[in-house]
């Protein structure tokens, strides 16, 4: 009985103590998050004032030497990039030039289909109204007016977007490349040897004049030169008239089969010398329609 009384007494004390503990700790539990947050922000303010403020006072002006060093690095990088950009632009111009010649090749093919395989003649800007000249009969196949109908071609050729086939992008239109009359602005010329040529270069070659000839006699059209980049703004020419100076010692050539390929100066003149060299007639990839000694 005594033990039971002691147990009830202990249980009574434990049950009586619980409310007091709950009442004592409940307010403290509610205030703890607020105190923790206040302590965090106070500590953060101390950290910021301790580490960030000294950095603010360490800031200083940039010296002239540092500015010059940065400028030198930028200029050095530009010096490396500019030649690459220039070379890339020239490659793009060369491709556009080749596309122009390819368009003339398409026009020549269409013309031959309509005229029993006859080729147009080379013509001359001194007589732009002559029949069968390539610069009058081929442009209509490219939806462009004949050369004789383009008023002021030397000055206004850039204003006609449909006439881009006349222009080599690498050959500028400054006065250096214009004639006095402004009427012979040809950036591409026809191989004048195909229909006969009487000059010191071909003494044994008959001069057939400007009569149209068939393309059939040329057995290897893949290497027979039809048109090319021309230097002297004329509608016709041969090896020593090829313009290799506008594509960095490189010129585009259109062949009779419509293909276009690039060649260097050494492929046209001996030693690549246009002043003292002689035309190269026996080139494995370039046939001009003439073989020395052949009649």
Number of C-alpha atoms within 10 A of each C-alpha: 6 7 8 9 10 11 12 12 11 12 12 11 11 11 10 11 11 11 10 10 10 10 10 11 10 10 10 10 10 10 10 11 11 11 10 11 11 12 12 12 11 11 12 12 11 11 12 11 11 11 10 10 11 11 9 9 8 7 8 7 5 8 8 8 9 10 10 11 11 11 12 12 11 11 12 11 11 12 11 10 11 11 11 12 11 11 12 12 13 17 15 14 18 22 13 18 29 24 16 21 28 21 19 25 22 17 20 25 20 14 20 16 12 10 12 11 17 19 25 26 26 27 25 17 20 10 10 17 15 14 15 18 25 24 26 21 18 25 21 14 17 14 10 18 17 18 25 16 12 15 11 12 20 21 14 10 18 14 10 11 9 14 18 16 22 21 20 24 20 19 18 13 17 9 10 7 18 18 14 9 9 14 21 21 23 24 25 31 26 25 28 23 23 24 20 19 22 14 11 7 13 16 12 16 19 13 14 14 14 19 16 18 16 15 18 12 9 14 9 12 17 17 22 22 26 28 28 29 29 29 20 20 22 22 24 23 23 22 22 19 20 27 24 21 15 19 21 15 13 19 24 26 28 28 25 21 18 21 17 21 15 15 16 18 21 17 21 26 20 14 13 19 14 17 8 9 14 16 19 18 18 14 12 8 13 19 22 21 19 17 13 12 9 7 8
